[in-house]
Amino acid sequence: MCDFCNNIKDVEYIKEHPSWERITEIVQTRECSFGLWVECEDYYYSGIAMKINYCPICGRRLNGE
């Protein structure tokens, strides 16, 4: 477990905050899937870039197993 996958946020929680407070991180959607949220300077291009099943840093499986 690393700091990157230890701080998974809900996607709705991320959307509530202003863009200058957001960072690139792992988010969980309502469907209980995980994605990599990428924050850009332009809010239009910010969002979930891809769905993931493993942490891109340490390789831990994200479904809680």
N, C-alpha and C positions, 0 to 999 in steps of 0.2 A: 504494500500500500504506500502511495506517495501523497504529497500535498495536493497534487493536481486532481487525483481521483477521490481524495478524502473530503473534498469540498464541493460535492455535486449539488447544484441548485435546481429549483423548479423553473421551467421556462417562463411561466407567468410571473414569477418573482423577478426574473431578469428584465422582462418587458416593462415592469412598473418603474424601474429606475432610469434616470437620465443617461444618455449615451456616454457622457464623460466619466460615469462611475462604473461602466461595464468593462469587462475584460474577456479575453478568450478563455473559455472554461467548458467543462462538461455539464450538460443540462439534461434533465429528465422531463419528458413530455407527459401529457395526460394519459397516453396509451401505454405508459410504463416502458417506453423505449428510451434509449439514451442517444444524445447527439453532441456534436462538437460545435459550440456556439463560437462564432468568429466575429469579433467587433471591428468594424472599419470606421474611418472618419465619416463616411456617408451612411446615414441610417438606413437607406434603401438597400444597401448591400450587406448590412449586418444581419446575422441570423444563424440558423443551423446550417452548417456547410455540408455535413454528412452524418448519417446514423452510424453509431459505433457500438460494438459489443465488448471491447477491451479498452483499457486505458492506453492512450498512445505513449505514455511515458514509462510506466512500469509493467504493463501487460496484464494487469489484474482483470479478471472477468467482471463485468459490471452488473450482472443480473442478481447479485447478492449471494452467489454460491461460493 
